[in-house]
Amino acid sequence: MKKVLFLASAICLLSTTLSFAQSSRSEREKEWRAERERRRAEARAIEMQQDSIAYREAVAALKEGNWALEANNVNFFNGITRFVSSSTNYICCEDGEGTVQTAFNNFSYSPNGLGGITVQGDIYGERMSSDKDGNVYYSFNIQGSAISATVYLTLTGGTNQASATVNPNFSGRSMTFDGYLVPYSQATIFQGTPQW
């Protein structure tokens, strides 16, 4: 009889311990998930705040006429996309003068010494508008000795991601630069030898 009582009490104690361990484990998992969600929400809030600041700086830079679109990829008229370095592939405007530069690593000779071209010209005919989602549309003409083109730029609302299409006036060989638009003073660009 003592053995049966001892065995019954041992089973009760073991089942209580197991259920307590089970409930504490599920509580720990719930706490861990809640903490993970809190961290994710905090990171999203910080990222949205940084994007908002970058967006406001980009819009202000467009209005001032001193900005740079540092491209991560360049899309050509024939559908080919090249992933590129943002420091050597860009479109920029500074004090009424614009520069369009491409640089590809696999060319041994190029006019700008970086594997691409660098063309500069005066900017005129700037137009800027926005839609209800905060997307900003900016266009201008650029005219120089080696370039005559119209540039159509779209800045995505709430961030500084941008896309700009360069349409040459005398050929249909347009190029689209995708990347981030920053004030010219914050740009990390390296200019090659311009073509005159």
VENVENDA-V562483 format. One record per backbone hydrogen bond with DSSP energy under -1.0 kcal/mol. CO is the residue of the C=O (numbers start at 1). NH is the residue of the N-H. If there is no record, write none. Layout:
# VENVENDA-V562483
co=CO nh=NH
co=CO nh=NH
This chain:
# VENVENDA-V562483
co=1 nh=5
co=2 nh=6
co=3 nh=7
co=4 nh=8
co=5 nh=9
co=6 nh=10
co=7 nh=11
co=8 nh=12
co=9 nh=13
co=10 nh=14
co=11 nh=15
co=12 nh=16
co=13 nh=17
co=14 nh=18
co=15 nh=19
co=16 nh=20
co=17 nh=21
co=18 nh=22
co=19 nh=23
co=20 nh=24
co=21 nh=25
co=22 nh=26
co=23 nh=27
co=24 nh=28
co=25 nh=29
co=26 nh=30
co=27 nh=31
co=28 nh=32
co=29 nh=33
co=30 nh=34
co=31 nh=35
co=32 nh=36
co=33 nh=37
co=34 nh=38
co=35 nh=39
co=36 nh=40
co=37 nh=41
co=38 nh=42
co=39 nh=43
co=40 nh=44
co=41 nh=45
co=42 nh=46
co=43 nh=47
co=44 nh=48
co=45 nh=49
co=46 nh=50
co=47 nh=51
co=48 nh=52
co=49 nh=53
co=50 nh=54
co=51 nh=55
co=52 nh=56
co=53 nh=57
co=54 nh=58
co=55 nh=59
co=56 nh=60
co=57 nh=61
co=58 nh=62
co=59 nh=63
co=60 nh=64
co=61 nh=65
co=61 nh=66
co=66 nh=184
co=67 nh=93
co=68 nh=182
co=69 nh=91
co=70 nh=180
co=72 nh=84
co=73 nh=178
co=74 nh=82
co=75 nh=176
co=76 nh=79
co=80 nh=76
co=82 nh=74
co=87 nh=190
co=89 nh=71
co=90 nh=101
co=91 nh=69
co=92 nh=99
co=93 nh=67
co=94 nh=97
co=96 nh=123
co=97 nh=94
co=98 nh=121
co=99 nh=92
co=100 nh=119
co=101 nh=90
co=104 nh=107
co=112 nh=193
co=116 nh=112
co=117 nh=102
co=118 nh=195
co=119 nh=100
co=121 nh=98
co=122 nh=143
co=124 nh=141
co=127 nh=139
co=129 nh=137
co=131 nh=134
co=135 nh=131
co=136 nh=155
co=137 nh=129
co=138 nh=153
co=139 nh=127
co=140 nh=151
co=141 nh=124
co=142 nh=149
co=143 nh=122
co=147 nh=144
co=148 nh=169
co=149 nh=142
co=150 nh=167
co=151 nh=140
co=152 nh=165
co=153 nh=138
co=154 nh=163
co=155 nh=136
co=156 nh=159
co=160 nh=181
co=161 nh=156
co=162 nh=179
co=163 nh=154
co=164 nh=177
co=165 nh=152
co=166 nh=175
co=167 nh=150
co=172 nh=174
co=175 nh=166
co=176 nh=75
co=177 nh=164
co=178 nh=72
co=178 nh=73
co=179 nh=162
co=180 nh=70
co=182 nh=68
co=183 nh=186
co=184 nh=187
